[in-house]
Amino acid sequence: MIRPLAVPATPDALARRRHRFYRRLLVLCLLVMLSLAFPQTLRLAGSMGYFLITVLTTVELSGFLAGRFGRSWSDRLFLTLGGANLFAQLYWLLTPEGRRLSGVPLLLITTLFIGWSLVRLVRTLGREPRATRPVVVGAVAGYLLLGLSGGLVLSVLETIQPGSFLANSADGQAAIVRSHAGVAANNLWELDFARINYFAFVSLTTTGYGDITPSRPPARMASVVLGIAGPLYIAVILGVLISRFKGPEGGSSGD
């Protein structure tokens, strides 16, 4: 017996799936940020949040939300990159701090994966006919995703080159990786992820409080890239949203 061909999802079904994805991505990003407010007790939850965000973006942005029936070579490559990102995160978290080069693959893979994910997310938002509340939720989720991913990249840089970020205190320059007891971190879990992610968002928003300073060239360049990426993302998203306020007759639906 010949099996019938699967029927592609209807436009309404695709819209509902996109809106669910926006909400889930925003919730996960907010949960990770909340966990970073309590770094000593909820680090594991924050790590799980990063894993879930990677799984969600890998699955949903690999062609499903575009309504494609069957994946193209770029979709399969995106899936492969997402799987590699998950493996690299796990390997980095479980590797002893002394083997600092374990973060190099994660640094490269995460940069590529997040950049590609944001491009696909913006294209997905561009398919929306109007700038409704779920679309705004998706735009905000993308911004938070960019900041959290920047924090992950900066954390990896700190493990590769300890002392990449210095916290300015009343006692002078103190390494950001020092624990609350003032003792230098001896393993990955003693990194001050909360402060590193805080600095990532400060760089992303170009606020520049000056309480944390990138002290090494790779850390400085990463901060510059975040400072450029934040306003660029906002400019692109504003262009997408403003065109959607005109409704389906006033602007194109985008690709």
C-alpha positions in Angstrom: 0.0 0.0 0.0 1.3 3.4 -1.0 1.5 5.9 1.9 -0.1 9.2 1.2 2.2 12.3 0.9 2.2 14.5 4.0 0.3 17.7 3.6 2.3 20.9 4.4 1.0 23.0 7.3 -1.5 25.7 6.5 -0.5 29.4 6.9 -2.6 29.7 10.1 -0.9 26.6 11.6 2.5 28.0 10.7 1.7 31.4 12.3 0.6 29.7 15.5 3.8 27.7 15.6 5.9 30.8 15.1 4.1 32.6 17.9 4.6 29.6 20.2 8.3 29.7 19.4 8.6 33.4 20.2 6.9 32.9 23.5 9.0 29.9 24.5 12.3 31.6 23.5 11.4 34.6 25.5 10.5 32.5 28.6 13.7 30.5 28.4 15.9 33.7 28.0 14.1 35.3 31.0 14.6 32.1 33.1 18.4 32.1 32.3 18.7 35.7 33.2 16.8 35.0 36.5 19.1 32.2 37.3 22.1 34.5 36.8 20.8 36.7 39.5 21.5 33.8 41.9 24.8 32.5 40.5 25.7 30.4 43.6 22.5 28.4 43.7 21.0 28.3 40.2 24.1 27.9 37.9 22.9 24.4 36.9 19.5 25.8 36.0 21.2 28.5 33.9 23.2 25.9 32.1 20.2 23.8 31.4 18.5 27.0 30.1 21.3 27.4 27.6 20.9 23.8 26.4 17.1 24.3 26.0 17.6 27.5 24.1 20.0 25.8 21.7 17.6 22.9 21.2 14.6 25.1 20.6 16.4 27.4 18.1 18.0 24.4 16.3 14.7 22.6 15.8 12.4 25.5 15.1 14.7 27.6 12.9 15.8 24.6 10.8 13.0 25.1 8.2 9.8 24.3 10.1 8.8 27.9 10.7 9.4 28.7 7.0 6.8 26.2 6.0 9.3 24.2 3.9 8.3 20.6 3.3 11.6 18.8 3.5 14.9 20.3 4.5 17.4 22.0 2.2 21.1 21.6 2.5 21.3 24.8 4.5 18.7 23.5 6.9 20.6 20.3 7.4 23.8 22.3 7.9 22.1 24.4 10.5 20.9 21.3 12.3 24.4 19.9 12.3 25.8 23.2 13.7 23.2 23.3 16.4 24.0 19.7 17.4 27.7 20.6 17.4 27.0 23.6 19.6 25.2 21.4 22.2 28.1 18.9 22.3 30.7 21.8 22.6 28.8 23.3 25.5 28.6 20.0 27.3 32.3 19.3 26.7 33.3 22.8 27.9 31.3 22.5 31.1 32.6 19.0 32.0 36.2 19.7 31.1 38.6 20.6 34.0 39.5 24.3 34.1 43.2 23.4 33.5 42.4 22.4 29.9 41.5 25.9 28.8 41.7 25.1 25.1 38.5 23.1 25.4 36.6 26.4 25.0 38.0 27.2 21.6 35.6 24.9 19.6 32.7 26.3 21.6 33.8 29.9 21.0 33.9 29.3 17.2 30.7 27.2 17.0 28.6 29.4 19.2 29.6 32.5 17.3 28.6 30.9 14.0 25.4 29.3 15.4 24.1 32.4 17.1 24.8 34.6 14.1 23.0 32.2 11.8 20.1 31.8 14.3 19.5 35.5 14.5 19.5 35.8 10.7 16.9 33.1 10.5 14.9 34.6 13.3 14.8 38.0 11.6 13.7 36.3 8.4 11.0 34.5 10.3 9.8 37.8 11.8 9.8 39.2 8.3 7.2 36.7 7.3 4.7 38.1 9.7 2.0 40.2 7.9 1.5 42.6 10.9 3.5 43.7 14.0 1.3 42.0 16.6 2.2 41.3 20.2 3.7 37.9 19.5 6.0 39.5 16.8 7.2 42.0 19.3 7.8 39.2 21.8 9.9 37.4 19.2 11.9 40.6 18.6 12.6 41.0 22.3 13.5 37.4 22.6 16.1 37.7 19.8 17.7 40.6 21.6 17.9 38.7 24.9 19.3 35.7 23.0 22.0 37.9 21.5 23.0 39.2 25.0 23.0 35.8 26.7 25.0 34.3 23.8 27.5 37.2 24.1 27.8 36.4 27.8 28.5 32.7 27.0 31.2 33.8 24.5 32.8 36.1 27.0 32.7 33.4 29.7 34.5 31.0 27.3 37.1 33.7 26.6 37.7 34.1 30.3 38.4 30.3 30.6 40.8 30.4 27.6 42.6 33.5 28.8 42.1 34.0 32.5 42.1 37.7 33.5 40.5 38.8 30.2 38.0 40.9 32.2 38.9 42.9 35.3 36.4 44.4 37.8 37.3 47.9 39.1 36.9 48.0 42.8 37.9 50.2 45.7 40.9 48.0 46.3 42.1 48.4 42.7 41.9 45.9 39.8 40.4 42.5 40.9 40.0 39.6 38.5 36.4 39.0 37.7 36.8 35.3 38.1 37.4 35.6 41.8 34.8 34.0 44.0 32.8 35.7 46.7 35.4 34.7 49.3 38.2 36.5 47.3 39.9 33.3 46.3 40.8 32.9 42.7 38.6 30.4 40.8 40.1 26.9 40.4 37.4 25.4 38.2 34.8 26.5 35.7 31.9 26.6 38.1 33.6 29.3 40.2 33.5 31.7 37.3 31.3 34.7 38.1 28.9 34.1 35.2 26.5 36.7 36.5 29.0 39.5 36.2 30.3 38.4 32.9 26.8 38.3 31.4 26.1 41.7 33.0 29.1 43.0 31.2 27.9 41.4 27.9 24.5 43.3 28.2 26.3 46.5 29.1 28.4 46.2 26.0 25.4 45.2 23.9 23.4 48.3 25.0 26.6 50.5 24.7 25.9 51.7 28.2 29.5 51.5 29.4 29.4 51.9 33.2 33.2 51.3 33.5 33.0 49.0 36.4 34.3 46.1 34.3 37.2 46.4 31.9 38.3 44.0 29.1 42.0 43.7 29.6 43.1 41.4 26.7 42.9 42.0 22.9 40.4 39.2 22.2 38.2 40.4 25.1 38.3 43.9 23.8 37.4 42.9 20.3 34.5 40.8 21.5 33.2 43.8 23.5 33.4 45.9 20.4 31.6 43.3 18.3 28.8 43.2 20.9 28.6 47.0 21.0 28.1 47.0 17.2 25.7 44.0 17.1 23.3 45.5 19.6 22.4 48.7 17.8 22.5 46.8 14.4 20.0 44.3 15.6 17.7 47.0 16.9 17.9 48.9 13.6 17.1 45.8 11.6 14.2 44.8 13.8 12.8 48.3 13.8 12.8 48.3 10.0 10.9 45.0 10.1 8.4 46.0 12.7 7.7 49.5 11.2 7.0 48.0 7.8 4.5 45.5 9.4 2.6 48.3 11.1 1.2 49.2 7.7 -0.5 45.8 7.4 -0.2 43.3 4.6 -1.2 45.8 2.0 1.4 48.4 3.0 4.5 46.3 3.1 6.0 43.1 1.8 5.9 39.9 3.9 9.6 39.4 3.5 11.5 36.1 3.1 
